[in-house]
Amino acid sequence: MDNTIPNDIIMNALPSYYSVSNVTFVGEGYSSVASARTSGLGGADGILRLSGKHQIENSFSANVGVSAPAVNATVSFDVTSSVSRTAVHEIETNGNAYQIDGYTAYNNYAFDVSNIFGVNAGSGNTLQAIGFCYTTYQI
């Protein structure tokens, strides 16, 4: 019988040796790839609509091994959660062909990471999904 404990269980049981501080709002950002797209002349009413229900995710990254719970405690939202949002954007085409692209919008926060001795050990950032933004152009 194998009595070894898998590494992922050991790592999840260890306390975090890093803490997060100096959280700073950097600004709003947008995904670089469209999460939804439509194009055309519009319907019978001349309205082109982009609509749908999308799962958008928060995220974080750091240049040291800080844990998600340590980041969550400081930024006041769950950096690993996702939310489902319904988005609708429409334009009057006036008989012209248009394209609408939908991108996820984020609040971007930077933070410092300190080790258990309070010494700066690195930095990171987190993205909080807040909704969508759209680009519309004639094609």
Rosetta silent file (secondary structure, phi, psi, omega in degrees, C-alpha in Angstrom):
SEQUENCE: MDNTIPNDIIMNALPSYYSVSNVTFVGEGYSSVASARTSGLGGADGILRLSGKHQIENSFSANVGVSAPAVNATVSFDVTSSVSRTAVHEIETNGNAYQIDGYTAYNNYAFDVSNIFGVNAGSGNTLQAIGFCYTTYQI
SCORE:     score description
SCORE:     0.000 S_00000001
   1 L     0.000  133.811 -179.625    0.000    0.000    0.000 S_00000001
   2 L   -88.501  116.813 -178.255    1.322    3.434   -0.975 S_00000001
   3 L  -101.977   14.858 -179.644    1.163    5.819    2.011 S_00000001
   4 L   -78.909  149.117  178.966    2.637    8.861    0.276 S_00000001
   5 L   -99.334  129.609 -179.785    0.650   12.099    0.168 S_00000001
   6 L   -58.679  145.301 -178.250    0.378   13.749   -3.263 S_00000001
   7 H   -57.229  -37.728 -178.228    2.358   16.991   -3.617 S_00000001
   8 H   -64.588  -32.756  176.676   -0.725   19.073   -4.495 S_00000001
   9 H   -70.705  -41.319  178.253   -2.339   18.140   -1.155 S_00000001
  10 H   -62.375  -46.682 -177.149    0.850   18.993    0.731 S_00000001
  11 H   -64.538  -37.804  179.869    1.205   22.349   -1.054 S_00000001
  12 H   -71.423  -22.068 -179.431   -2.430   23.299   -0.393 S_00000001
  13 H   -86.415  -18.262 -178.445   -2.005   22.521    3.303 S_00000001
  14 L   -72.320  144.623  175.618    1.096   24.701    3.707 S_00000001
  15 L   -69.197  155.661  176.869    0.630   28.222    5.051 S_00000001
  16 L   -75.489  129.622  178.417    1.298   31.081    2.662 S_00000001
  17 L   -93.604    6.689  179.994    4.767   32.495    3.169 S_00000001
  18 E  -125.811  149.155  173.773    3.849   35.624    1.239 S_00000001
  19 E  -127.900  158.680 -176.718    1.531   38.509    1.947 S_00000001
  20 E  -110.105  138.802  177.457    0.085   41.141   -0.351 S_00000001
  21 E  -148.912  175.050  176.227    0.198   44.893    0.267 S_00000001
  22 E    52.852   49.735  177.636    0.085   48.256   -1.492 S_00000001
  23 E   -71.265  127.841 -177.235   -2.802   47.398   -3.803 S_00000001
  24 E  -128.419  130.973  175.230   -3.090   50.165   -6.398 S_00000001
  25 E   -72.571  120.139 -178.587   -5.804   50.692   -8.998 S_00000001
  26 E   -89.151  -35.656 -179.263   -3.973   50.893  -12.339 S_00000001
  27 E   145.115 -178.501  178.757   -7.013   51.547  -14.531 S_00000001
  28 E   -89.223  141.879  178.353   -9.563   49.871  -16.701 S_00000001
  29 E  -135.752  173.799 -175.427   -8.387   47.440  -19.353 S_00000001
  30 E  -137.815  150.167  177.250   -9.858   45.237  -22.016 S_00000001
  31 L   -62.830  151.752 -178.718   -9.211   41.760  -23.350 S_00000001
  32 L   -86.526  -13.242 -179.972   -7.068   41.675  -26.482 S_00000001
  33 L  -119.685  132.837  179.584   -9.288   39.106  -28.195 S_00000001
  34 L   -63.773  133.511  176.890  -12.984   39.670  -28.890 S_00000001
  35 L   -90.143  -13.067  177.366  -15.211   37.333  -26.879 S_00000001
  36 E  -153.696  150.236 -178.132  -18.162   37.921  -29.220 S_00000001
  37 E  -154.563  143.535  171.028  -18.598   39.240  -32.755 S_00000001
  38 E  -147.205  155.921  177.150  -21.370   39.826  -35.278 S_00000001
  39 E  -150.945  159.053  177.329  -21.561   41.567  -38.626 S_00000001
  40 E   146.978 -167.462 -178.746  -24.098   42.355  -41.306 S_00000001
  41 L   -90.609   -8.839 -174.829  -26.750   44.810  -42.451 S_00000001
  42 L    98.311  173.538  179.217  -28.990   44.333  -39.453 S_00000001
  43 L   -79.355 -165.889  179.628  -32.406   42.747  -39.227 S_00000001
  44 L   -60.089  -25.935  179.556  -35.578   43.828  -40.979 S_00000001
  45 L   -87.978    2.035 -179.827  -35.618   46.868  -38.676 S_00000001
  46 L    76.462   15.310 -179.318  -32.059   47.881  -39.725 S_00000001
  47 E  -106.742  125.465  174.210  -30.681   47.120  -36.258 S_00000001
  48 E   -97.544  125.379 -176.102  -27.545   44.980  -35.888 S_00000001
  49 E  -119.286  137.595  169.686  -27.437   43.329  -32.443 S_00000001
  50 E  -116.460  115.393 -179.396  -24.695   41.581  -30.570 S_00000001
  51 E  -142.394  154.109  177.572  -26.137   39.736  -27.612 S_00000001
  52 E   168.063  166.548  176.725  -25.273   36.754  -25.522 S_00000001
  53 E  -104.137  125.850 -174.581  -24.514   35.342  -22.122 S_00000001
  54 E  -126.646  144.462  173.043  -20.800   35.142  -21.372 S_00000001
  55 E   -93.095  120.174  178.495  -18.707   33.721  -18.561 S_00000001
  56 E  -118.711  142.160 -169.208  -16.042   36.253  -17.591 S_00000001
  57 E  -118.727  140.255  167.944  -13.226   35.449  -15.191 S_00000001
  58 L   -77.703  160.669  178.007  -11.153   37.299  -12.644 S_00000001
  59 E  -156.144  166.173  172.777   -7.458   36.423  -12.614 S_00000001
  60 E  -149.713  157.528  174.586   -4.159   37.200  -10.943 S_00000001
  61 E  -148.156  153.815  178.294   -0.479   36.724  -11.593 S_00000001
  62 E  -152.003  156.934  179.638    2.693   37.372   -9.629 S_00000001
  63 L   -90.628    9.551  170.211    6.401   36.866  -10.120 S_00000001
  64 L  -135.923  166.851 -172.716    6.569   34.892   -6.823 S_00000001
  65 L   -80.743   50.278  176.960    4.386   32.038   -5.548 S_00000001
  66 L   -70.899  143.933 -177.066    1.772   34.032   -3.634 S_00000001
  67 L   -87.280  156.877  176.876   -1.490   32.126   -3.122 S_00000001
  68 H   -58.370  -44.502  178.653   -4.925   33.176   -4.328 S_00000001
  69 H   -58.763  -35.089  177.710   -6.296   33.367   -0.734 S_00000001
  70 H   -66.346  -37.500  178.058   -3.507   35.828    0.199 S_00000001
  71 H   -72.181  -44.769  179.534   -4.442   38.028   -2.767 S_00000001
  72 H   -53.574  -42.787 -175.694   -8.201   37.694   -2.097 S_00000001
  73 H   -63.074  -26.466 -175.998   -7.775   38.917    1.473 S_00000001
  74 H   -97.900  -36.844 -176.676   -6.202   42.157    0.304 S_00000001
  75 H   -88.077  -10.107  176.517   -8.056   43.062   -2.899 S_00000001
  76 L    67.214   26.294  167.314  -11.523   42.251   -1.438 S_00000001
  77 L  -149.890  158.897 -177.589  -12.749   40.073   -4.315 S_00000001
  78 L   -79.931  110.984 -175.748  -12.159   36.455   -5.301 S_00000001
  79 L   -73.084   -7.132  179.366   -9.401   36.496   -7.907 S_00000001
  80 L  -109.330    2.745 -176.260  -10.285   32.975   -9.060 S_00000001
  81 L   -88.224  166.631  174.811  -14.034   33.428   -9.507 S_00000001
  82 E  -134.437  157.152  178.596  -16.028   34.006  -12.645 S_00000001
  83 E  -129.997  152.140  177.174  -19.366   35.639  -13.266 S_00000001
  84 E  -101.112  127.502 -178.898  -21.963   35.181  -15.938 S_00000001
  85 E  -127.338  141.241  172.376  -23.070   38.383  -17.668 S_00000001
  86 E   -98.684  129.258 -177.263  -25.652   39.005  -20.346 S_00000001
  87 E  -125.312  138.421  176.264  -24.544   41.623  -22.843 S_00000001
  88 E  -138.384  130.085  175.295  -26.486   43.396  -25.572 S_00000001
  89 E  -139.003  136.428 -179.340  -25.189   46.078  -27.916 S_00000001
  90 E  -142.067  153.486  178.024  -26.994   47.328  -31.010 S_00000001
  91 E  -138.128  154.542  172.584  -26.566   49.900  -33.761 S_00000001
  92 E   -86.104  122.465 -174.626  -28.697   51.324  -36.571 S_00000001
  93 L   -89.789  -19.369 -177.339  -27.016   50.267  -39.835 S_00000001
  94 L    51.511   34.873  177.742  -28.935   52.499  -42.288 S_00000001
  95 L    82.021    2.090  178.985  -28.474   49.733  -44.884 S_00000001
  96 L   -99.153  155.424  178.374  -24.685   49.582  -44.488 S_00000001
  97 L   -84.400  131.843  179.456  -22.681   46.555  -43.347 S_00000001
  98 E  -130.496  161.492  171.168  -21.188   46.844  -39.863 S_00000001
  99 E  -126.455  138.418  174.660  -19.250   44.669  -37.460 S_00000001
 100 E  -118.827  127.325  175.184  -19.595   44.736  -33.683 S_00000001
 101 E  -114.336  135.096  177.164  -16.871   43.206  -31.508 S_00000001
 102 E  -109.734  130.973 -179.469  -17.364   42.633  -27.767 S_00000001
 103 E  -122.023  146.888  175.724  -14.398   42.606  -25.365 S_00000001
 104 E   -73.636  134.115  176.948  -14.265   41.811  -21.652 S_00000001
 105 E  -101.456  141.240 -176.797  -13.611   44.904  -19.521 S_00000001
 106 E  -132.123  150.086  161.796  -11.481   44.636  -16.381 S_00000001
 107 E   -92.325  129.779 -176.600  -10.369   46.719  -13.441 S_00000001
 108 E  -107.379  126.914  179.010   -6.604   46.239  -13.204 S_00000001
 109 E  -123.486  137.794  173.625   -4.849   46.341   -9.803 S_00000001
 110 E  -103.777  152.695  177.889   -1.121   46.094   -9.053 S_00000001
 111 E  -149.651  159.847  174.820    0.235   44.857   -5.720 S_00000001
 112 E   -99.715  150.944  177.398    3.473   44.190   -3.851 S_00000001
 113 E  -120.514  128.663  177.960    4.341   40.806   -2.360 S_00000001
 114 E  -115.155  151.540  176.447    6.338   40.487    0.865 S_00000001
 115 E   -85.196 -176.310 -175.301    7.851   37.395    2.432 S_00000001
 116 L   -65.979  -13.233  178.502    7.270   36.295    6.050 S_00000001
 117 L   -95.668    2.888 -179.981   10.005   38.705    7.180 S_00000001
 118 L    81.051   10.263 -179.838    8.231   41.695    5.614 S_00000001
 119 L   -90.389  135.670  179.124   10.828   42.049    2.873 S_00000001
 120 E   -59.198  124.320 -177.200    9.591   42.863   -0.622 S_00000001
 121 E  -113.343  -10.428 -178.439    9.778   39.607   -2.588 S_00000001
 122 E   165.075 -162.278 -178.345    8.027   40.596   -5.803 S_00000001
 123 E  -150.000  172.027  178.568    4.925   42.053   -7.365 S_00000001
 124 E  -164.405 -177.623  174.614    1.800   41.073   -9.198 S_00000001
 125 E  -148.329  159.651  177.899   -1.454   42.199  -10.660 S_00000001
 126 E  -136.251  146.427  179.066   -5.047   41.109  -10.697 S_00000001
 127 E  -114.950  123.467  177.728   -7.858   41.644  -13.165 S_00000001
 128 E  -104.901  113.620 -179.478  -11.426   42.015  -11.894 S_00000001
 129 E   -66.026  127.978 -177.532  -13.957   41.365  -14.667 S_00000001
 130 E  -120.902  -12.034  179.857  -16.534   44.188  -14.707 S_00000001
 131 E   154.254 -141.391 -175.435  -18.426   43.763  -17.986 S_00000001
 132 E  -134.862  156.047  168.555  -17.970   44.417  -21.678 S_00000001
 133 E  -130.091  160.982 -173.140  -16.933   47.130  -24.091 S_00000001
 134 E  -132.457  146.706  167.093  -17.668   47.244  -27.793 S_00000001
 135 E  -117.333  139.603 -179.121  -16.107   48.426  -31.014 S_00000001
 136 E  -131.598  130.278  177.744  -18.338   49.099  -33.960 S_00000001
 137 E  -150.144  153.782  179.912  -17.168   49.847  -37.473 S_00000001
 138 E   -79.088  136.984  179.270  -18.447   49.862  -41.012 S_00000001
 139 L  -116.891    0.000    0.000  -17.162   47.055  -43.240 S_00000001
